[in-house]
Amino acid sequence: MKPINIFLLLFLLSAVNLSGFSFGTEEGDSIEVILIEAYSPKDSPDKMVLTFFASEPVKAEVIFSNKTVPLGEEFKESHTNSIDIKGVPPQEELIIFYIRVTGESGGSNLSEPFDIVAEGNTSISGGADLTGCLIGTAVYAIPAVYYNFHNDSLGLGLGKEFPLLSFYSGGYNYPNGYLAVEYTYSDIHDIKSRYNFGYKQIIEIPFINYVSFGFSFSTDFRGRNAVVPEVSLGLFRIMNVFTLYVRTSHYVFPANKGNNMTQLSLGLFSAFFSFQK
């Protein structure tokens, strides 16, 4: 498979994951509700599985037509719950619900209405903000820009990092760390398409969003392998979901130190589209 095809495959897989998101409209302060999935399992029609994120740590409750269900007392960004919907009356075979979130500052927001088909449908059938979803997809598609330094040569490059698994401890805007795969393409000497597999540790700090330290294994699958230490700074958020970062990485090729190079990059980070742990 050609390198560019692998890159497109990674992006399409992530875009499919993104398509499950809907950007709710809120009232009051800007706390964004990002719905991942809501469905009633066919083998448990009296339950609703609900997964969503918020743009900051929140407590949440689900509001049905005849009852309100609290989702715990802990402030957190990621919420996954199985909710008893027995006795909730459907409206034209749909169960309609809202998500109310309360931030640590006390601000409370109510989502737009969502609905699922009663009795075991596995899809969200309403309440999706298509415009917000398309904008989010477009922003997520923006590649990172790389500036490479190799001896006396300079070169530009493009690429994209895909967080795969994020590690949270609760109550934080960012994960403690995450595992990621990254595709890069550079026009410098013979180092063209490369694939980086690594771990990044995130530390939230004042004035900017975070500093991140990472270590990756890099390969072109042709025997030219490298180890890559890196440092990133998360500068500011976009749409409360993405963070613009600047990063410096140093590629060390143990088998050919003449290929060693330093790389500066500017891109967008989001752990919302990764698996959470």
Secondary structure, DSSP 8 states (H G I E B T S, - for coil): --HHHHHHHHHHHHHHHHTT-EE---SSS---EEEEEEE--TT-TTEEEEEEEEEEEEEEEEE-SS-EEE--S--EEEEEEEEE-TT---BTTEEEEEEEEEETTS-EEE---EEEETTT--SEEE---HHHHHHHHHHHT--EEEEEEETTEEEEEEEEEEEEEEE--SS-SS-SEEEEEEEEEE-STT--EEEEEEEEEEEE-SSSSEEEEEEEEEE-SSS--EEEEEEEEEEEEETTTEEEEEEEEEEB-TT-GGG-EEEEEEEEE-STTSEE-
